[in-house]
């Protein structure tokens, strides 16, 4: 009799452990999927004000440092204005190679790297709001620190971010994982007592 009670308790406990493991696996899978979606959203896209280095291998006259102008284009030797706004670095490399392949070079190999990113902006309840140089892997918490930290009136539990190219200001809980990209506007709100 005592053995059956023990066996039922053991099966019940085993069921709870298996349920906990299944929920943990589902949570990790969900977090991984969210992290993958977030990283896709954070692929850097060129925009007005970025300064890039274009290297066309074995063609020094076609290589150099260029700036994305107000129209979103880069004026390159031989091929002229090439659209860059909204393109990733790889897409821009492909666009240049395709233009050079079209009557100029047989098999161009092109590399593009960003020399200077366009700035991001931080306003609201920070000591020194304004325009700041972007650094790769920048987070909202890094941005607040760069702006001198919070004022005494700041709500340090939430922040609003307007992503570059959008008009939507999104509220986020303040945490170190919120990534910032060039052109983003960060607003730290005032707290209410």
MARBA-372818 format. One record per residue (C-alpha): residue in three letters; residue number from 1; x, y, z. Coordinates in steps of 0.25 Angstrom, whole numbers. Layout:
BEGIN
+------+-----+-------+-------+-------+
: code : pos :     x :     y :     z :
+------+-----+-------+-------+-------+
:  Ala : NUM :     X :     Y :     Z :
...
+------+-----+-------+-------+-------+
This chain:
BEGIN
+------+-----+-------+-------+-------+
: code : pos :     x :     y :     z :
+------+-----+-------+-------+-------+
:  Unk :   1 :     0 :     0 :     0 :
:  Unk :   2 :    11 :    10 :     4 :
:  Unk :   3 :    18 :     6 :    -9 :
:  Unk :   4 :     6 :    10 :   -18 :
:  Unk :   5 :     5 :    24 :   -11 :
:  Unk :   6 :    20 :    26 :   -13 :
:  Unk :   7 :    19 :    22 :   -27 :
:  Unk :   8 :     7 :    31 :   -30 :
:  Unk :   9 :    15 :    43 :   -23 :
:  Unk :  10 :    27 :    39 :   -32 :
:  Unk :  11 :    19 :    39 :   -45 :
:  Unk :  12 :    13 :    53 :   -41 :
:  Unk :  13 :    26 :    59 :   -38 :
:  Unk :  14 :    32 :    53 :   -51 :
:  Unk :  15 :    20 :    59 :   -59 :
:  Unk :  16 :    23 :    73 :   -52 :
:  Unk :  17 :    38 :    72 :   -56 :
:  Unk :  18 :    35 :    68 :   -70 :
:  Unk :  19 :    25 :    80 :   -71 :
:  Unk :  20 :    35 :    90 :   -66 :
:  Unk :  21 :    46 :    85 :   -76 :
:  Unk :  22 :    36 :    86 :   -87 :
:  Unk :  23 :    32 :   100 :   -83 :
:  Unk :  24 :    47 :   104 :   -82 :
:  Unk :  25 :    50 :    98 :   -96 :
:  Unk :  26 :    38 :   106 :  -102 :
:  Unk :  27 :    43 :   119 :   -95 :
:  Unk :  28 :    57 :   118 :  -100 :
:  Unk :  29 :    52 :   115 :  -114 :
:  Unk :  30 :    43 :   127 :  -113 :
:  Unk :  31 :    54 :   136 :  -108 :
:  Unk :  32 :    63 :   131 :  -119 :
:  Unk :  33 :    53 :   133 :  -130 :
:  Unk :  34 :    51 :   147 :  -124 :
:  Unk :  35 :    66 :   150 :  -124 :
:  Unk :  36 :    67 :   145 :  -138 :
:  Unk :  37 :    56 :   154 :  -142 :
:  Unk :  38 :    62 :   166 :  -135 :
:  Unk :  39 :    75 :   164 :  -141 :
:  Unk :  40 :    69 :   164 :  -155 :
:  Unk :  41 :    63 :   177 :  -152 :
:  Unk :  42 :    76 :   183 :  -148 :
:  Unk :  43 :    84 :   180 :  -161 :
:  Unk :  44 :    91 :   193 :  -164 :
:  Unk :  45 :    85 :   201 :  -176 :
:  Unk :  46 :    92 :   213 :  -182 :
:  Unk :  47 :    87 :   226 :  -181 :
:  Unk :  48 :    89 :   241 :  -183 :
:  Unk :  49 :   102 :   246 :  -176 :
:  Unk :  50 :   109 :   232 :  -176 :
:  Unk :  51 :   123 :   232 :  -180 :
:  Unk :  52 :   128 :   220 :  -187 :
:  Unk :  53 :   141 :   214 :  -193 :
:  Unk :  54 :   139 :   207 :  -206 :
:  Unk :  55 :   150 :   198 :  -211 :
:  Unk :  56 :   150 :   192 :  -225 :
:  Unk :  57 :   161 :   182 :  -225 :
:  Unk :  58 :   173 :   185 :  -234 :
:  Unk :  59 :   166 :   198 :  -238 :
:  Unk :  60 :   172 :   209 :  -230 :
:  Unk :  61 :   165 :   220 :  -238 :
:  Unk :  62 :   151 :   215 :  -235 :
:  Unk :  63 :   154 :   213 :  -220 :
:  Unk :  64 :   153 :   224 :  -210 :
:  Unk :  65 :   145 :   230 :  -198 :
:  Unk :  66 :   131 :   235 :  -202 :
:  Unk :  67 :   119 :   241 :  -194 :
:  Unk :  68 :   104 :   238 :  -196 :
:  Unk :  69 :    98 :   251 :  -201 :
:  Unk :  70 :    85 :   257 :  -198 :
:  Unk :  71 :    78 :   249 :  -209 :
:  Unk :  72 :    83 :   236 :  -204 :
:  Unk :  73 :    93 :   234 :  -215 :
:  Unk :  74 :   109 :   233 :  -215 :
:  Unk :  75 :   116 :   239 :  -227 :
:  Unk :  76 :   126 :   229 :  -232 :
:  Unk :  77 :   137 :   230 :  -242 :
:  Unk :  78 :   133 :   224 :  -256 :
:  Unk :  79 :   119 :   220 :  -252 :
:  Unk :  80 :   114 :   233 :  -246 :
:  Unk :  81 :   103 :   234 :  -236 :
:  Unk :  82 :    99 :   221 :  -230 :
:  Unk :  83 :    87 :   219 :  -220 :
:  Unk :  84 :    91 :   215 :  -206 :
:  Unk :  85 :    80 :   219 :  -197 :
:  Unk :  86 :    73 :   208 :  -191 :
:  Unk :  87 :    83 :   197 :  -196 :
:  Unk :  88 :    92 :   188 :  -187 :
:  Unk :  89 :   107 :   189 :  -189 :
:  Unk :  90 :   106 :   175 :  -197 :
:  Unk :  91 :    94 :   181 :  -206 :
:  Unk :  92 :   102 :   193 :  -209 :
:  Unk :  93 :   115 :   185 :  -213 :
:  Unk :  94 :   106 :   177 :  -222 :
:  Unk :  95 :   100 :   190 :  -228 :
:  Unk :  96 :   114 :   196 :  -231 :
:  Unk :  97 :   119 :   182 :  -236 :
:  Unk :  98 :   107 :   181 :  -246 :
:  Unk :  99 :   109 :   196 :  -251 :
:  Unk : 100 :   124 :   193 :  -253 :
:  Unk : 101 :   121 :   180 :  -260 :
:  Unk : 102 :   112 :   187 :  -270 :
:  Unk : 103 :   122 :   191 :  -280 :
:  Unk : 104 :   134 :   195 :  -271 :
:  Unk : 105 :   141 :   183 :  -264 :
:  Unk : 106 :   140 :   168 :  -267 :
:  Unk : 107 :   139 :   163 :  -252 :
:  Unk : 108 :   139 :   174 :  -242 :
:  Unk : 109 :   142 :   171 :  -228 :
:  Unk : 110 :   136 :   182 :  -219 :
:  Unk : 111 :   137 :   184 :  -204 :
:  Unk : 112 :   130 :   195 :  -196 :
:  Unk : 113 :   132 :   198 :  -181 :
:  Unk : 114 :   126 :   210 :  -173 :
:  Unk : 115 :   136 :   220 :  -168 :
:  Unk : 116 :   127 :   229 :  -161 :
:  Unk : 117 :   112 :   226 :  -157 :
:  Unk : 118 :   102 :   237 :  -157 :
:  Unk : 119 :    98 :   241 :  -143 :
:  Unk : 120 :    87 :   237 :  -133 :
:  Unk : 121 :    79 :   247 :  -124 :
:  Unk : 122 :    75 :   247 :  -110 :
:  Unk : 123 :    66 :   257 :  -104 :
:  Unk : 124 :    57 :   258 :   -91 :
:  Unk : 125 :    62 :   256 :   -77 :
:  Unk : 126 :    77 :   254 :   -79 :
:  Unk : 127 :    88 :   263 :   -75 :
:  Unk : 128 :    93 :   267 :   -88 :
:  Unk : 129 :    83 :   264 :   -99 :
:  Unk : 130 :    87 :   265 :  -114 :
:  Unk : 131 :    94 :   259 :  -126 :
:  Unk : 132 :   104 :   248 :  -123 :
:  Unk : 133 :   113 :   240 :  -132 :
:  Unk : 134 :   108 :   225 :  -133 :
:  Unk : 135 :   117 :   214 :  -129 :
:  Unk : 136 :   114 :   199 :  -134 :
:  Unk : 137 :   106 :   191 :  -123 :
:  Unk : 138 :   101 :   204 :  -116 :
:  Unk : 139 :    90 :   202 :  -107 :
:  Unk : 140 :    80 :   211 :  -101 :
:  Unk : 141 :    87 :   210 :   -87 :
:  Unk : 142 :   100 :   214 :   -94 :
:  Unk : 143 :    93 :   226 :  -100 :
:  Unk : 144 :    88 :   231 :   -87 :
:  Unk : 145 :   102 :   229 :   -81 :
:  Unk : 146 :   108 :   237 :   -93 :
:  Unk : 147 :    98 :   248 :   -91 :
:  Unk : 148 :   103 :   250 :   -76 :
:  Unk : 149 :    92 :   241 :   -70 :
:  Unk : 150 :    78 :   244 :   -65 :
:  Unk : 151 :    73 :   257 :   -59 :
:  Unk : 152 :    67 :   256 :   -45 :
:  Unk : 153 :    53 :   256 :   -52 :
:  Unk : 154 :    56 :   245 :   -61 :
:  Unk : 155 :    47 :   232 :   -62 :
:  Unk : 156 :    58 :   222 :   -62 :
:  Unk : 157 :    48 :   210 :   -64 :
:  Unk : 158 :    44 :   214 :   -79 :
:  Unk : 159 :    49 :   220 :   -91 :
:  Unk : 160 :    43 :   224 :  -105 :
:  Unk : 161 :    51 :   221 :  -118 :
:  Unk : 162 :    47 :   226 :  -132 :
:  Unk : 163 :    55 :   218 :  -142 :
:  Unk : 164 :    61 :   225 :  -154 :
:  Unk : 165 :    52 :   226 :  -165 :
:  Unk : 166 :    39 :   224 :  -157 :
:  Unk : 167 :    30 :   234 :  -150 :
:  Unk : 168 :    26 :   224 :  -139 :
:  Unk : 169 :    31 :   226 :  -125 :
:  Unk : 170 :    31 :   213 :  -118 :
:  Unk : 171 :    31 :   211 :  -103 :
:  Unk : 172 :    41 :   201 :   -97 :
:  Unk : 173 :    44 :   197 :   -83 :
:  Unk : 174 :    58 :   202 :   -80 :
:  Unk : 175 :    68 :   191 :   -81 :
:  Unk : 176 :    82 :   189 :   -87 :
:  Unk : 177 :    78 :   181 :   -99 :
:  Unk : 178 :    70 :   191 :  -107 :
:  Unk : 179 :    79 :   194 :  -119 :
:  Unk : 180 :    81 :   208 :  -125 :
:  Unk : 181 :    84 :   210 :  -139 :
:  Unk : 182 :    89 :   223 :  -146 :
:  Unk : 183 :    78 :   233 :  -148 :
:  Unk : 184 :    70 :   228 :  -137 :
:  Unk : 185 :    63 :   238 :  -127 :
:  Unk : 186 :    63 :   234 :  -112 :
:  Unk : 187 :    54 :   241 :  -103 :
:  Unk : 188 :    55 :   239 :   -88 :
:  Unk : 189 :    42 :   244 :   -81 :
:  Unk : 190 :    39 :   251 :   -68 :
:  Unk : 191 :    35 :   242 :   -57 :
:  Unk : 192 :    21 :   245 :   -50 :
:  Unk : 193 :    21 :   244 :   -35 :
+------+-----+-------+-------+-------+
